[in-house]
Amino acid sequence: MQKCDSLFRSVVLTLLIGLTPFISISQDNDLKPVTNKYAIKNATIVQAPGKTIKNGSILIENGIIKAVGSNISIPADAWIVDADSMFVYAGFISGMSNIGVGKPEESDQRDDRKLTGNPTDERAGITPGNSTRDMLNKDDKSIGDFRKLGFTASHSVPHNGMLPGSGAIILLGGDNSDNMIVKDQASMYSQLAGANGVYPNTVIGVMAKYRDLYRKATQARDYQKKYDANPNGMERPNPNKTLEALYPVVSKQMAVSFKAESVRDIMRVITLQRDLGFKMMISEVKQGWDAIPAIKSTNSPIFLSLDLPEWKEEEKEESDEEDSSDKKEPTRAELEEKALQSRQNEMIKNYYTQASKFKANGINFGFSTMGVKSKDFRSNLLKVIENGLTEDQALAALTTTPASILGVSSMMGTVETGKMANLIVSDTAYFSKDANIRYVFVDGMKYEFEAKKKKKKKEKGSGEEAIDVSGAWNYTTETPQGNGSGVITIKGTPGDYSGTISVSFNGSTNEIEDVVVDGNNLSFSFKLNMGEDITVDISMDIDGDTFEGTLSVAAFGSFPMEGSKEPNK
């Protein structure tokens, strides 16, 4: 009897082991893969911009592309991905982002007035010793959000301050944070961002402080070298973690990734680079079209932002065939508003044509995703293509160019034998409007996605059934004066809402007015007392228990906000 029982267990175990490679699991979760071999068959493989294989196959084993071609041998134990009529691309690489790196909590710091001119380095936002590696969170929501869009790697950097810390090339998938690191100490992230309430709190102050730090780091490094060579008769160097973290920069072993959105900031960082001589990447460029000659003269790598302003369509003129007697002459105010909108669109168009202008001037670039929301990435990319950038140029900016700039071309950026299996599989050509990503491979790990039906955008005044918005909604917002937060409390029933909003900027709680719910959009206004009453307009697009929206103040512009609903108690 024992022999029979043992034989039965052996047979069952053998069957389970034999079937393991063919058991399907959902891949967009934390379950471990059941096989390390995959074969993608019968696909159109875009190996690199301008290089395509029709009806080809790819063999993946242990995270590596083992074979690519039209007639490759596929092992019997490989998991088959039937990609008939589908397209395969190299996984996208974000040239600079905060993907995987959470924002540190804002602390309510009350500074000693005597120290505001000479604060600690940390209080002044000078933390070059911090690193993405130490801050990386494998469960950060942004990793999954951008992976669904086709991103498999990112040059991720820390948040906040003029010198937040060093960036790293990370994978958008992995069992733990350490396994996600491809290249540590990939750059020193810098920005012209002053500290709130202490020196340096202006752009000019930041530039002066940067020069001072660079000079001191150079002197400290040189003294350390002499001391290490022969310490006899020399005082022991004073340890300084801030200056020591800058040694690779002043030694030109590590590039500075400088965030420079506007043409003014671009010219400022170019001036700093020319004066001090560090290696530089210019990142998150939003308004670089007027600085193209200066940028080209530096030979510095560039990452253009895909955080684009909204382009409002102008109303079309009514047909001349309509009865002119029924046509009302526009008022002066309407004509002025239309002229203003036209001028704004002309300015906004520069953001959409910027990429094609850089290419026309012979400047290669990648894309950074620091400012763009994941939900806007694809539509913004397609609009850039509509405005002059070719699909091959867009693909290069997402694959081969960032791989080259970041020094990882030998392992990613193209679909070639021997490279890391970072791949996108879409149900049609990626740059077509109706394309859906069906699979993403990160270091050989498969993530599978369902093809989603396109939803019609809910427009105001569309008459669609309004959602119930009652409850408490936590929110955060980003403004030039700093980050704000609070709670929006909505009471009542549809058609009869009221409520309050708390504001961290001045600690107030304010009654809201003009509450309108249209489809999934909630809008209202409130008065904020900042010495005098200021009207603030809020617009929130709600998706389940989360929302994204804008906070607008007429005299100061609009600022992004996001948040989530508190669970019902």
C-alpha positions in Angstrom: 0.0 0.0 0.0 2.8 2.4 0.9 4.5 1.7 -2.5 1.3 2.5 -4.3 0.8 5.7 -2.4 4.4 6.7 -3.1 4.0 5.9 -6.8 0.8 7.9 -7.0 2.5 11.0 -5.5 5.4 10.6 -7.9 3.1 10.5 -10.9 1.1 13.6 -9.7 4.4 15.5 -9.0 5.7 14.5 -12.5 2.5 15.8 -14.1 2.6 19.1 -12.2 6.2 19.7 -13.1 5.5 18.8 -16.7 2.5 21.2 -16.9 4.1 24.1 -15.0 5.3 26.0 -18.1 1.8 25.9 -19.5 -0.1 27.2 -16.5 -1.4 30.8 -17.2 -1.4 33.5 -14.5 -2.2 37.2 -14.5 1.1 39.0 -15.0 0.2 42.5 -13.7 0.6 41.4 -10.1 3.2 40.1 -7.7 3.0 36.4 -8.6 6.2 34.9 -9.8 6.4 33.7 -13.4 5.9 30.0 -14.0 8.5 29.8 -16.7 11.7 31.6 -17.8 11.2 30.9 -21.5 8.8 32.7 -23.8 8.4 32.7 -27.5 6.6 35.6 -29.2 5.4 34.3 -32.6 4.2 35.7 -35.9 4.6 39.4 -35.0 5.8 42.4 -36.9 9.0 43.1 -35.0 10.3 46.7 -35.0 13.9 46.0 -33.9 14.9 49.7 -34.0 13.6 52.8 -35.8 13.5 51.9 -39.5 14.4 48.3 -39.0 11.5 45.8 -39.2 11.0 42.0 -39.4 7.7 40.9 -40.8 6.1 37.7 -39.4 9.0 37.2 -37.0 9.5 35.5 -33.7 11.4 36.2 -30.5 12.8 33.7 -28.0 13.3 34.9 -24.4 15.1 32.9 -21.8 16.2 33.9 -18.3 15.4 37.6 -19.1 17.6 37.7 -22.2 16.6 37.8 -25.9 18.0 34.5 -27.1 16.9 34.7 -30.8 15.1 37.1 -33.2 14.1 36.4 -36.7 11.7 34.9 -39.2 12.8 31.3 -38.8 14.1 30.6 -35.3 14.0 27.3 -33.3 11.5 27.4 -30.4 12.0 25.0 -27.5 9.0 22.7 -26.6 8.9 24.0 -23.0 8.6 27.7 -24.0 5.4 29.6 -23.2 4.0 30.7 -26.6 2.6 34.2 -27.1 0.6 34.1 -30.3 1.2 37.6 -31.6 -0.4 37.2 -35.1 -1.0 40.7 -36.5 0.6 42.3 -33.4 3.6 44.6 -33.2 6.7 44.2 -31.0 8.9 47.1 -29.9 11.8 47.7 -27.5 10.5 48.8 -24.1 10.4 52.6 -23.7 13.0 54.4 -21.5 12.1 57.6 -19.6 15.0 60.0 -19.9 14.2 61.5 -16.5 11.4 61.0 -14.1 10.4 60.4 -10.4 9.0 57.0 -11.3 9.3 54.7 -8.2 10.5 57.5 -5.9 7.9 58.8 -3.5 7.7 62.4 -2.4 9.1 63.0 1.1 6.6 64.4 3.5 6.6 68.2 3.9 7.7 69.1 7.4 6.4 72.2 9.2 9.8 73.7 10.0 10.0 76.8 12.1 13.5 78.3 11.5 15.6 80.3 14.0 15.9 83.7 12.4 19.6 83.7 13.1 20.0 80.6 10.9 17.9 81.5 7.9 20.9 82.9 6.1 23.1 79.9 6.9 20.8 76.9 7.3 21.9 73.2 7.4 22.5 71.7 4.0 19.4 69.4 4.4 17.1 72.4 5.2 18.5 74.3 2.2 17.7 71.4 -0.1 21.3 70.4 -0.6 21.4 66.6 -0.2 23.7 65.2 -3.0 24.4 62.2 -0.8 20.8 61.0 -1.1 20.1 58.5 -3.9 17.3 57.0 -5.8 18.5 53.5 -4.8 17.8 54.3 -1.1 14.4 55.8 -1.9 13.1 53.4 -4.5 9.8 51.7 -3.7 8.9 48.7 -5.8 5.2 49.1 -5.0 5.0 52.8 -6.0 1.9 53.3 -8.1 3.8 55.2 -10.8 5.7 52.0 -11.7 2.6 50.2 -12.8 1.0 53.3 -14.4 3.9 53.9 -16.7 4.6 50.2 -17.3 1.1 49.9 -18.8 2.1 52.6 -21.3 5.1 50.6 -22.5 7.9 51.9 -20.2 10.2 49.3 -19.0 13.1 51.4 -17.7 13.5 54.9 -16.3 16.2 57.3 -15.2 14.6 58.1 -11.9 15.7 60.9 -9.6 14.8 62.1 -6.1 12.4 65.0 -5.3 12.8 68.5 -3.8 15.6 71.0 -3.4 18.4 72.4 -5.5 20.5 69.2 -5.2 18.1 66.4 -4.3 20.6 63.5 -4.9 21.8 61.0 -7.4 19.6 59.3 -10.0 19.6 55.7 -11.1 18.5 53.7 -14.1 15.8 51.4 -12.9 13.6 48.7 -14.3 9.8 49.0 -14.0 9.4 45.6 -12.5 11.2 43.3 -10.1 10.9 41.2 -6.9 12.6 43.9 -4.8 14.0 47.4 -5.1 17.7 46.2 -5.4 16.8 43.9 -8.3 15.3 46.9 -10.1 18.6 48.9 -10.2 20.3 48.7 -13.6 22.8 51.5 -13.0 23.3 53.3 -9.7 24.8 56.8 -9.5 23.7 57.5 -13.1 23.6 61.3 -12.6 23.5 64.1 -10.0 20.1 65.6 -10.2 19.9 69.4 -9.9 17.4 72.1 -10.3 17.1 75.9 -9.9 14.7 75.5 -7.0 15.2 77.7 -3.9 14.5 76.7 -0.4 11.3 78.0 1.3 12.2 80.7 3.9 15.9 80.2 4.0 19.0 80.8 1.8 19.2 80.1 -1.1 15.5 80.9 -1.8 15.9 82.6 -5.2 17.3 81.5 -8.5 20.2 83.9 -8.3 20.9 82.6 -4.8 20.8 79.0 -6.0 23.3 79.7 -8.8 25.7 81.5 -6.3 25.4 78.5 -3.9 26.0 76.1 -6.7 29.3 77.9 -7.7 30.4 78.0 -4.1 29.7 74.2 -3.5 31.5 73.3 -6.8 34.6 75.4 -5.8 34.7 73.9 -2.3 34.2 70.4 -3.5 37.0 70.8 -6.0 39.4 72.1 -3.3 38.3 69.3 -0.9 38.9 66.6 -3.5 42.3 68.0 -4.4 43.4 68.2 -0.8 42.1 64.6 -0.2 44.2 63.4 -3.1 47.3 65.0 -1.8 46.7 63.6 1.7 46.1 60.1 0.4 49.3 60.3 -1.6 51.4 61.4 1.4 49.8 62.5 4.6 53.1 63.4 6.3 52.9 66.9 7.7 49.3 67.5 6.5 46.3 68.1 8.7 43.7 65.3 8.3 40.9 66.4 5.9 37.6 67.4 7.6 34.9 64.9 6.6 32.0 66.6 4.7 29.4 64.3 3.2 27.9 67.0 1.0 31.2 67.9 -0.7 32.3 64.2 -0.9 29.1 63.4 -2.7 30.1 66.0 -5.3 33.5 64.5 -6.0 32.3 62.5 -9.0 30.8 65.6 -10.5 33.8 67.9 -10.1 36.0 65.0 -11.5 33.6 64.8 -14.5 32.9 61.1 -13.8 29.2 61.8 -13.2 26.9 64.0 -15.3 24.6 66.6 -13.8 21.0 66.1 -14.9 19.8 69.7 -14.7 16.0 70.4 -14.9 15.5 73.4 -17.0 11.9 74.0 -18.2 12.0 77.5 -19.6 14.3 79.2 -22.0 15.6 81.5 -19.2 16.5 78.5 -17.0 18.1 76.7 -20.0 20.4 79.7 -20.6 21.2 79.9 -16.8 22.2 76.2 -16.6 24.3 76.6 -19.8 26.1 79.6 -18.2 26.8 77.5 -15.1 28.1 74.6 -17.1 30.4 76.8 -19.2 31.8 78.5 -16.1 32.3 75.4 -14.0 32.9 72.7 -16.7 30.8 69.8 -15.4 29.2 67.2 -17.7 25.5 68.0 -18.2 22.2 66.7 -19.4 19.5 69.2 -19.8 16.2 67.7 -18.8 12.4 68.3 -18.7 12.8 71.0 -21.4 9.4 72.6 -22.1 10.2 75.9 -23.8 13.5 75.2 -25.6 12.7 76.3 -29.2 14.2 79.7 -28.8 17.3 78.3 -27.1 18.1 75.7 -29.9 21.4 77.4 -31.1 22.7 77.7 -27.5 21.7 74.1 -26.7 23.3 72.8 -29.9 26.6 74.6 -29.1 26.9 72.8 -25.7 26.7 69.3 -27.2 24.8 68.4 -24.1 22.2 65.6 -24.2 18.6 66.8 -24.1 15.4 65.3 -22.7 12.2 67.1 -23.8 9.2 67.2 -21.6 5.9 65.7 -22.7 4.0 67.7 -20.1 2.1 69.9 -22.6 -0.4 72.7 -22.1 -4.0 72.1 -23.3 -4.6 73.1 -26.8 -8.1 74.5 -27.0 -9.8 74.1 -30.4 -11.0 77.4 -31.9 -14.6 77.6 -32.9 -15.1 77.1 -36.6 -16.6 79.9 -38.6 -20.3 79.4 -39.5 -21.0 78.6 -43.2 -21.5 81.6 -45.4 -24.5 79.8 -46.9 -26.4 80.3 -43.7 -29.0 83.2 -43.7 -27.0 86.2 -42.8 -30.1 87.8 -41.4 -30.2 85.3 -38.6 -26.5 85.7 -37.9 -25.7 87.9 -34.9 -22.7 90.2 -35.1 -20.1 89.2 -32.4 -19.7 91.7 -29.6 -16.4 93.5 -29.0 -15.8 91.3 -25.9 -16.3 88.2 -28.0 -14.0 89.4 -30.7 -11.3 90.2 -28.1 -11.7 86.8 -26.5 -11.4 85.0 -29.8 -8.3 87.0 -30.7 -6.8 86.2 -27.3 -7.5 82.5 -27.8 -5.9 82.6 -31.2 -2.7 84.2 -29.8 -2.7 81.7 -26.9 -3.0 78.8 -29.4 -0.1 80.2 -31.5 2.0 80.2 -28.4 0.9 76.7 -27.3 1.6 75.3 -30.7 5.3 75.9 -30.0 5.1 73.2 -27.3 3.8 70.7 -29.8 6.2 71.5 -32.6 9.3 71.8 -30.3 10.4 68.2 -30.9 10.3 68.5 -34.7 12.2 71.8 -34.5 15.0 70.1 -32.5 15.2 67.3 -35.1 15.2 69.8 -38.0 18.3 71.4 -36.3 20.1 68.1 -36.0 19.6 67.7 -32.3 18.8 64.2 -31.0 16.8 64.0 -27.8 14.9 61.7 -25.5 11.7 62.3 -23.6 11.4 62.9 -19.9 8.2 62.1 -18.1 8.7 64.0 -14.9 5.8 66.4 -15.3 3.4 64.5 -17.5 0.6 62.5 -15.9 0.5 58.9 -17.1 -3.1 59.4 -18.4 -1.9 62.2 -20.7 1.4 60.6 -22.0 0.0 58.8 -25.0 -2.3 61.5 -26.2 0.4 64.1 -25.9 2.9 61.9 -27.8 0.4 61.5 -30.6 -0.2 65.2 -30.8 3.6 65.8 -31.1 3.7 63.4 -34.0 0.7 65.2 -35.6 2.8 68.4 -35.4 5.8 67.2 -37.4 7.7 64.5 -35.5 7.8 61.3 -37.5 7.0 57.9 -35.9 10.5 56.7 -36.3 11.8 59.8 -34.6 9.4 59.4 -31.7 10.4 55.8 -31.3 14.1 56.8 -31.3 13.3 59.4 -28.6 11.7 56.6 -26.5 14.3 53.8 -27.1 17.7 54.2 -28.8 18.5 57.8 -27.9 17.8 57.6 -24.2 19.7 54.2 -24.1 22.7 55.9 -25.7 22.6 59.1 -23.5 22.3 57.0 -20.3 25.0 54.6 -21.3 22.8 51.4 -21.4 22.7 50.8 -25.2 24.5 47.4 -24.8 21.6 46.0 -22.8 18.4 47.8 -23.9 16.9 50.1 -26.5 16.6 47.7 -29.4 15.2 44.2 -30.0 18.4 42.3 -30.6 19.9 38.9 -29.6 21.7 39.2 -26.3 19.9 42.2 -25.0 17.6 42.4 -22.0 14.1 41.2 -22.7 12.4 44.6 -22.3 9.6 44.5 -24.8 6.2 45.9 -25.8 3.6 43.9 -27.7 0.7 46.0 -29.0 -2.3 44.7 -31.0 -1.6 47.1 -33.8 1.1 49.7 -34.7 1.8 51.5 -31.4 1.5 55.0 -32.9 -2.0 54.4 -34.2 -4.8 56.0 -32.1 -6.6 52.7 -31.5 -3.5 50.7 -30.4 -3.7 48.7 -27.1 -0.7 47.3 -25.3 -1.3 43.6 -24.7 2.0 42.5 -23.1 5.0 44.2 -21.6 8.1 42.3 -20.8 10.5 43.7 -18.1 13.8 41.8 -17.8 11.9 38.8 -19.2 9.0 39.0 -16.8 5.6 39.1 -18.6 2.9 41.5 -17.8 -0.4 41.0 -19.6 -3.1 43.6 -20.2 -6.6 43.4 -21.5 -7.6 45.4 -24.6 -9.7 48.3 -23.3 -12.6 49.7 -25.2 -12.3 53.4 -25.9 -14.5 55.5 -23.6 -16.1 58.6 -24.9 -14.9 61.6 -23.0 -17.6 63.1 -20.7 -18.1 66.7 -21.7 -19.7 69.4 -19.7 -23.2 70.0 -20.7 -23.4 66.5 -22.3 -26.4 65.6 -20.2 -24.8 62.4 -18.9 -25.9 61.1 -15.5 -24.0 62.8 -12.7 -22.2 60.8 -10.1 -22.7 61.1 -6.3 -19.8 63.2 -5.0 -20.8 63.4 -1.3 -18.1 62.5 1.2 -14.7 63.7 2.3 -11.9 64.0 -0.4 -8.3 64.4 0.6 -6.3 66.5 -1.9 -2.8 67.7 -2.6 -1.7 70.5 -5.0 1.5 71.9 -6.3 2.1 75.7 -6.6 5.2 77.9 -7.0 4.7 78.7 -3.3 5.0 75.1 -2.3 2.8 72.0 -1.9 -0.6 72.4 -0.4 -3.1 69.9 1.0 -6.5 69.7 2.7 -9.9 68.0 2.8 -12.9 68.8 0.6 -16.1 67.8 2.4 -19.2 67.5 0.2 -22.7 67.2 1.8 -26.1 66.9 0.4 -27.7 65.1 -2.5 -27.3 65.5 -6.3 -28.6 69.0 -7.3 -28.3 70.3 -3.7 -24.7 70.0 -2.7 -22.8 72.2 -0.2 -19.6 71.8 1.7 -16.2 73.1 2.9 -12.6 72.9 1.9 -9.6 73.1 4.3 -6.5 74.8 3.1 -3.0 74.1 4.5 -1.5 77.4 3.2 -3.3 79.4 5.9 -4.9 76.8 8.1 -8.4 77.9 7.1 -11.7 76.0 6.4 -13.9 77.7 3.8 -17.4 77.4 2.6 -17.7 76.3 -1.1 -20.0 77.9 -3.6 -21.5 77.3 -7.1 -21.2 73.5 -6.8 -21.8 71.8 -10.2 -21.6 68.1 -11.0 -21.7 67.2 -14.7 -21.0 63.6 -15.5 -17.8 62.8 -13.6 -16.7 66.4 -13.3 -17.2 68.3 -10.0 -16.5 72.1 -10.0 -16.9 74.8 -7.3 -15.3 78.0 -6.1 -14.5 79.4 -2.7 -13.0 82.6 -1.2 -9.5 82.3 0.3 -8.4 85.1 2.7 -4.7 85.9 2.1 -4.9 89.5 3.4 -7.7 90.0 1.0 -10.4 87.7 -0.4 -9.2 85.7 -3.5 -11.6 83.6 -5.5 -10.3 80.1 -6.2 -11.9 77.8 -8.8 -11.7 74.0 -8.5 -12.4 71.5 -11.2 -12.1 67.7 -10.4 -12.4 64.8 -12.8 -13.4 61.9 -10.7 -12.6 58.3 -11.4 -14.1 56.0 -8.8 -12.5 57.0 -5.5 -9.7 59.1 -7.0 -9.5 62.3 -8.9 -7.3 64.7 -10.8 -8.0 68.3 -11.5 -6.9 71.9 -11.3 -6.9 74.7 -8.8 -7.2 78.1 -10.6 -6.7 81.6 -9.4 -7.3 84.2 -12.1 -4.3 86.3 -11.3 -1.9 83.5 -10.9 -2.9 80.7 -13.3 -3.9 77.0 -12.8 -2.1 74.4 -10.7 -2.5 70.6 -10.7 -4.2 68.8 -7.9 -5.1 65.2 -7.1 -6.6 63.2 -4.3 -8.8 60.4 -3.1 -12.0 59.8 -1.2 -11.8 58.9 2.4 -13.5 55.5 3.2 -17.0 55.8 4.7 -16.8 55.4 8.4 
